[in-house]
Amino acid sequence: MAKKTILSFDYELFFGDEPGTVQKSLLEPTAMLMDAMEYAGAKATFFVDYLMLKYMMAENETTKAEAALIIDQLKEMIRRGHRIELHLHPHWVDAKYVSGKWDFSDFSHYCLNSYPKEEITQMFVEGTQLLENIAREVQPEYKIIAFRAGGWAILPFNMMKEGFEKAGIRVDSSVMQGCKIYANDMELDFTDAPKQSMYHFSDDVLRADNGGQFVEAQICSFRHDIFTSLYSIYYNKNHRNLYKHLSDGSHARKNSKPVSSPKLTKWEIMHRRQAFSLGGVPSAILNYEIRRSKSPYVVIISHPKDIMPITCENIRGMKKKFKFCTYQDFVK
């Protein structure tokens, strides 16, 4: 039986010193991704940063025009059979538009839990309404049902549960299976999450509850071994043309604080867990890891802004090998 595969993309700008342009970091790479998926017969889910749209529409005529282009592309996604779902990067609240580009130097509200519960709930309600209004111009009965937290910062879930309930969110896909994440003065530990890739939960996103009202669809990961590490190094070295970033932004921030992650040995680095991703992982390794996964389905994560030629090559290489689905297929 073909492995059920969810392709998921976080649809957002860069949050480094160079945020990237809407044209080069969102519109063009997303169009390339959709063409590759059409070739492969794949459908995907795009987690749309709704605060990006909100602040673009309110800033000035230039950003308002860019937001209109984004909205047109979101409608095109739906026409082509893809899904849009809710994504939240709350540090947009502190963003400034300076000299023709967005300034994200203030990361004090990077995590949703930096806000009171009432404000978080309002973001969920407002975000689902905005995205549903866009989608319903194409599909009148469209309903947002899934969420991914910006920076995967879904913890603690009790701060967001009310938002899920009032917005009608039924699926979360923020937990990265078996991983620890250190970024932006934040540590997320998902190593205690249930071993199954999909499970119900209620009050704690890291605790399975068979009677829970929500579903967690974990972003799948795999642990490097000597074979995958050496093959990836070899493939990257001999196919450098496939690893060139095509967008125009940057993750780097000159004034960011050092990440307080533990120092890893070379052995630990070579055997670290890595998310199933369409970028940076050779197609042979990705397909091998998908097939050997014990789960009946896998969730793959990527970002249009991080597109490289290998991203589209990996998608085209999936043709007729996997059964593609979306989060909606798991809540019917």
C-alpha positions as CSV (number, residue, x, y, z in Angstrom):
1,M,0.0,0.0,0.0
2,A,1.3,3.5,-0.9
3,K,2.5,5.6,2.0
4,K,0.1,8.5,2.8
5,T,2.1,11.6,2.4
6,I,1.3,15.2,3.5
7,L,3.3,17.9,1.9
8,S,3.2,21.0,4.1
9,F,4.7,24.5,3.4
10,D,5.0,27.4,5.8
11,Y,4.0,30.4,3.6
12,E,5.9,33.4,5.0
13,L,8.7,35.9,4.5
14,F,12.2,35.6,5.9
15,F,12.7,37.0,9.5
16,G,16.4,37.9,9.2
17,D,18.0,41.1,8.2
18,E,16.9,40.6,4.6
19,P,13.2,39.7,4.7
20,G,13.1,39.0,1.0
21,T,10.6,40.4,-1.5
22,V,7.1,39.0,-2.0
23,Q,7.9,38.3,-5.6
24,K,11.1,36.3,-5.1
25,S,10.5,34.7,-1.7
26,L,6.8,33.9,-2.0
27,L,5.1,34.3,-5.4
28,E,7.7,32.8,-7.8
29,P,8.9,29.9,-5.6
30,T,5.3,28.9,-4.8
31,A,4.4,28.9,-8.5
32,M,7.4,26.6,-9.1
33,L,6.3,24.3,-6.3
34,M,2.7,24.1,-7.6
35,D,4.0,23.3,-11.1
36,A,6.2,20.5,-9.7
37,M,3.3,19.1,-7.7
38,E,1.0,19.1,-10.8
39,Y,3.6,17.0,-12.5
40,A,3.8,14.6,-9.6
41,G,0.0,14.5,-9.0
42,A,0.5,15.9,-5.5
43,K,-1.7,18.1,-3.4
44,A,-0.2,20.2,-0.5
45,T,-1.1,22.3,2.5
46,F,0.2,25.8,2.8
47,F,0.2,27.2,6.3
48,V,-0.3,30.9,5.7
49,D,1.1,33.5,8.1
50,Y,-2.1,35.5,8.5
51,L,-0.4,38.4,10.5
52,M,1.8,38.9,7.4
53,L,-1.3,39.6,5.4
54,K,-2.9,41.7,8.1
55,Y,0.0,44.1,8.5
56,M,0.7,44.3,4.8
57,M,-2.9,45.3,4.1
58,A,-2.6,48.1,6.7
59,E,0.9,49.5,6.1
60,N,0.8,51.5,2.9
61,E,-0.3,51.3,-0.8
62,T,2.8,49.3,-1.8
63,T,2.4,46.6,0.8
64,K,-1.4,46.6,0.2
65,A,-0.7,45.8,-3.5
66,E,1.7,43.0,-2.5
67,A,-1.0,41.6,-0.2
68,A,-3.4,41.6,-3.1
69,L,-0.9,39.5,-5.1
70,I,-0.6,37.1,-2.3
71,I,-4.3,36.7,-1.9
72,D,-4.6,36.0,-5.7
73,Q,-2.0,33.2,-5.3
74,L,-3.9,31.7,-2.3
75,K,-7.0,31.5,-4.4
76,E,-5.0,29.9,-7.2
77,M,-3.7,27.3,-4.7
78,I,-7.3,26.3,-3.8
79,R,-8.3,26.2,-7.5
80,R,-5.5,23.7,-8.1
81,G,-6.7,21.5,-5.3
82,H,-4.3,22.6,-2.5
83,R,-5.3,23.6,1.0
84,I,-4.5,26.8,3.0
85,E,-4.4,26.6,6.8
86,L,-3.6,28.9,9.7
87,H,0.0,29.9,10.6
88,L,0.9,32.5,13.3
89,H,4.2,34.5,13.7
90,P,3.2,37.0,16.4
91,H,6.4,39.0,16.2
92,W,4.7,40.7,13.2
93,V,3.0,42.9,15.8
94,D,6.4,44.5,16.5
95,A,7.6,44.7,12.8
96,K,8.4,48.0,11.2
97,Y,8.4,48.9,7.5
98,V,11.6,50.9,6.9
99,S,13.0,52.0,3.5
100,G,11.0,49.6,1.5
101,K,11.4,46.5,3.6
102,W,10.2,44.9,6.8
103,D,12.3,45.1,9.9
104,F,12.0,42.1,12.2
105,S,14.7,43.1,14.7
106,D,12.3,42.9,17.7
107,F,11.7,39.2,18.6
108,S,10.3,39.9,22.0
109,H,6.9,38.4,20.9
110,Y,8.3,35.5,18.8
111,C,6.3,33.0,20.8
112,L,2.6,33.0,21.0
113,N,2.7,32.4,24.7
114,S,4.3,35.9,25.2
115,Y,0.7,37.2,24.9
116,P,-2.2,36.9,27.3
117,K,-4.6,34.0,26.5
118,E,-7.3,36.4,25.4
119,E,-5.1,38.0,22.8
120,I,-4.0,34.6,21.5
121,T,-7.6,33.5,21.2
122,Q,-8.4,36.7,19.2
123,M,-5.6,36.0,16.8
124,F,-6.9,32.5,16.2
125,V,-10.4,33.7,15.5
126,E,-9.3,36.7,13.4
127,G,-6.8,34.6,11.4
128,T,-9.3,31.8,10.5
129,Q,-11.9,34.4,9.5
130,L,-9.5,36.2,7.2
131,L,-8.3,33.1,5.5
132,E,-11.8,31.6,5.2
133,N,-13.0,34.8,3.6
134,I,-10.3,34.5,1.0
135,A,-10.9,30.8,0.4
136,R,-14.7,31.1,0.2
137,E,-14.4,33.3,-2.9
138,V,-13.3,30.0,-4.6
139,Q,-15.0,27.4,-2.4
140,P,-18.1,28.8,-0.6
141,E,-18.0,26.2,2.2
142,Y,-14.3,26.3,2.9
143,K,-13.3,25.8,6.5
144,I,-9.9,26.2,8.1
145,I,-9.2,23.1,10.2
146,A,-5.4,23.0,10.8
147,F,-2.8,25.1,12.5
148,R,1.0,25.3,12.7
149,A,2.7,27.6,15.3
150,G,5.3,30.0,14.1
151,G,8.7,28.6,15.1
152,W,6.8,25.4,16.2
153,A,6.2,27.2,19.5
154,I,3.0,25.2,20.4
155,L,4.0,24.9,24.1
156,P,2.4,25.3,26.5
157,F,-0.8,24.3,24.7
158,N,-3.1,25.4,27.5
159,M,-2.5,29.0,26.3
160,M,-3.9,28.1,22.9
161,K,-6.7,25.6,23.6
162,E,-9.4,28.2,23.8
163,G,-8.2,29.6,20.4
164,F,-8.4,26.2,18.8
165,E,-12.0,25.8,20.2
166,K,-13.3,29.2,19.2
167,A,-11.7,29.1,15.8
168,G,-12.8,25.6,15.0
169,I,-9.2,24.2,14.6
170,R,-9.2,20.4,14.8
171,V,-5.6,19.5,13.8
172,D,-2.2,20.8,15.0
173,S,1.0,20.1,13.1
174,S,3.6,21.9,15.1
175,V,5.3,19.1,17.0
176,M,8.5,17.9,15.4
177,Q,8.8,14.2,16.1
178,G,11.5,13.4,18.7
179,C,13.4,16.7,18.3
180,K,14.8,19.4,20.5
181,I,14.8,22.9,19.0
182,Y,16.9,25.8,20.1
183,A,16.2,29.1,18.4
184,N,15.6,32.8,19.2
185,D,16.0,32.4,23.0
186,M,13.6,29.5,22.9
187,E,13.9,25.8,23.7
188,L,11.3,23.3,22.6
189,D,11.6,19.7,23.7
190,F,9.4,17.3,21.8
191,T,11.3,14.2,22.8
192,D,8.5,13.1,25.1
193,A,5.8,13.2,22.4
194,P,4.0,10.0,21.7
195,K,5.8,7.6,19.4
196,Q,2.9,7.4,16.9
197,S,3.0,10.1,14.3
198,M,-0.7,10.9,14.6
199,Y,-2.7,10.8,17.9
200,H,-5.6,12.6,19.6
201,F,-5.0,15.0,22.5
202,S,-7.0,17.3,24.7
203,D,-5.1,19.6,27.2
204,D,-1.5,18.6,26.5
205,V,-0.2,18.4,22.9
206,L,2.5,16.0,24.1
207,R,0.2,13.5,25.8
208,A,-2.1,11.2,23.8
209,D,-5.7,11.1,24.8
210,N,-7.8,8.6,22.7
211,G,-10.9,10.7,23.5
212,G,-9.2,14.0,22.8
213,Q,-11.0,16.6,20.7
214,F,-7.8,17.5,18.7
215,V,-5.4,15.6,16.4
216,E,-1.7,16.0,16.4
217,A,0.0,15.3,13.1
218,Q,3.7,15.3,13.9
219,I,6.2,16.6,11.5
220,C,8.2,13.5,10.8
221,S,11.9,13.2,11.4
222,F,14.7,10.7,10.9
223,R,18.0,10.1,12.7
224,H,21.1,10.3,10.5
225,D,23.3,7.3,10.4
226,I,26.7,6.9,8.8
227,F,25.2,6.0,5.4
228,T,22.7,8.9,5.2
229,S,25.3,11.4,6.5
230,L,28.0,10.3,4.0
231,Y,25.7,10.0,1.1
232,S,24.2,13.5,1.8
233,I,27.7,15.0,1.9
234,Y,28.7,13.3,-1.3
235,Y,25.5,14.2,-3.1
236,N,25.7,17.8,-2.0
237,K,29.3,18.1,-3.1
238,N,28.6,16.7,-6.6
239,H,25.3,18.4,-7.2
240,R,26.0,21.9,-6.0
241,N,23.7,23.4,-8.7
242,L,20.7,21.8,-6.9
243,Y,21.5,23.5,-3.6
244,K,21.4,27.1,-4.7
245,H,18.7,29.2,-2.9
246,L,16.5,30.9,-5.5
247,S,14.8,33.5,-3.2
248,D,16.3,36.8,-2.1
249,G,16.0,36.8,1.7
250,S,18.0,35.6,4.6
251,H,17.5,33.9,8.0
252,A,20.6,35.6,9.4
253,R,20.3,38.4,12.0
254,K,23.4,40.4,12.8
255,N,22.1,41.5,16.2
256,S,20.6,38.2,17.3
257,K,21.6,36.7,20.6
258,P,23.7,33.5,20.5
259,V,21.5,30.4,20.6
260,S,22.0,28.7,24.0
261,S,22.0,25.2,22.6
262,P,24.4,22.5,24.0
263,K,27.6,22.0,22.1
264,L,27.4,18.8,20.1
265,T,30.2,16.4,19.2
266,K,30.8,15.5,15.6
267,W,29.3,12.1,16.2
268,E,26.1,13.7,17.7
269,I,25.9,16.1,14.7
270,M,26.1,13.2,12.2
271,H,23.4,11.3,14.1
272,R,21.1,14.2,14.9
273,R,17.4,14.0,14.1
274,Q,16.3,15.9,10.9
275,A,12.9,16.8,9.8
276,F,11.5,15.2,6.6
277,S,12.1,18.1,4.3
278,L,12.0,18.8,0.5
279,G,15.1,20.9,0.7
280,G,18.6,19.9,1.6
281,V,17.9,16.2,1.6
282,P,18.7,14.2,-1.5
283,S,15.6,12.5,-3.1
284,A,17.1,9.0,-2.7
285,I,17.5,9.6,1.1
286,L,14.1,11.2,1.4
287,N,12.3,8.4,-0.4
288,Y,14.2,5.8,1.5
289,E,13.3,7.4,4.9
290,I,9.7,7.8,3.9
291,R,9.4,4.1,2.9
292,R,11.1,2.8,6.0
293,S,9.0,4.9,8.4
294,K,6.8,2.7,10.5
295,S,3.9,5.1,10.3
296,P,1.2,4.6,7.7
297,Y,1.7,8.3,6.8
298,V,4.3,11.0,6.9
299,V,4.3,14.8,7.2
300,I,6.9,16.6,5.2
301,I,7.7,20.3,6.0
302,S,9.2,23.0,3.7
303,H,9.0,26.7,3.0
304,P,8.6,28.4,-0.4
305,K,11.2,31.0,0.7
306,D,13.8,28.2,1.1
307,I,13.2,26.8,-2.3
308,M,16.2,25.2,-4.2
309,P,16.2,23.3,-7.4
310,I,16.4,20.1,-5.3
311,T,13.1,21.0,-3.7
312,C,11.2,20.7,-7.0
313,E,13.3,17.7,-8.1
314,N,12.3,15.9,-4.9
315,I,8.6,16.6,-5.6
316,R,8.8,15.4,-9.2
317,G,10.7,12.3,-7.9
318,M,7.6,11.3,-5.8
319,K,5.4,10.8,-8.9
320,K,3.4,7.6,-8.6
321,K,5.4,6.5,-5.4
322,F,3.2,7.9,-2.7
323,K,-0.5,8.7,-1.9
324,F,-0.8,12.4,-1.3
325,C,-3.3,13.7,1.2
326,T,-4.0,16.8,3.3
327,Y,-4.9,17.3,7.0
328,Q,-8.6,17.5,6.0
329,D,-8.5,13.8,5.1
330,F,-7.9,12.9,8.7
331,V,-10.9,14.8,10.2
332,K,-13.7,13.6,7.9
